[in-house]
Amino acid sequence: MKRPASITAIGSIFIIAGSLSGVEIIYDLFHGKLNLNFAVLMLPVGIGLMKGKASSRTWARVWIGLFVAIAALLLAAYPFMGDQYSVTWYAGQLQGVERHLAITGLSLLFIIPGVIMWRLLSSANAAHFFDDHTKPQADTERHQE
C-alpha cells in the first residue's frame, strides 16, 4: 500500500524535529556544553513512520501524547499559577493581555496539531498502511516488484 500523505507529513515533522535536536546537541558539544536533548529520538521514529513500522507509530503516539499532556497541564495550571509564568518576546517581558494571549496561544499551538496528528495516526487509513507493512508477505511482494 502506498504511504498516506498524512503519515508522510507526520514522519517529516518527526525527522525535522529530531534532526534539529541532533544539530543542537552537536553544536553545544563543540562549544563545551553537554546537552541531553532526548528529542533527538524523534529522528528514528520519523524514519520508522516513513517505512511503515508499527512500533514507530506507537512511539509517535507517545511523543505526541507527551507534548499534548505537558501543554494541557501548563494551560490548566495557568489560572492558578499565572503569576509564575514569564513570557519574553524580543528581549521584553509581556504583561497583561499580551501575556495571557501568548500563553494560551502557545499552548493551543501544541495541543491542536497534536490532537490532529494523534487522530491521523489512529485513522483506519494509517492502520491499514502500518498493518500492511507488518505482514511477512509485504517484504517479499516489494522485492518482487
Secondary structure by P-SEA (a helix, b strand, c coil): ccccaaaaaaaaaaaaaaaaaaaaaaaaaaaccccccccccaaaaaaaaaaccaaaaaaaaaaaaaaaaaaaaaaaacccccccbbbbccccccccaaaaaaaaaaaaaacaaaaaaaaaaacaaaaaaaaaaaccaaaaaaaac
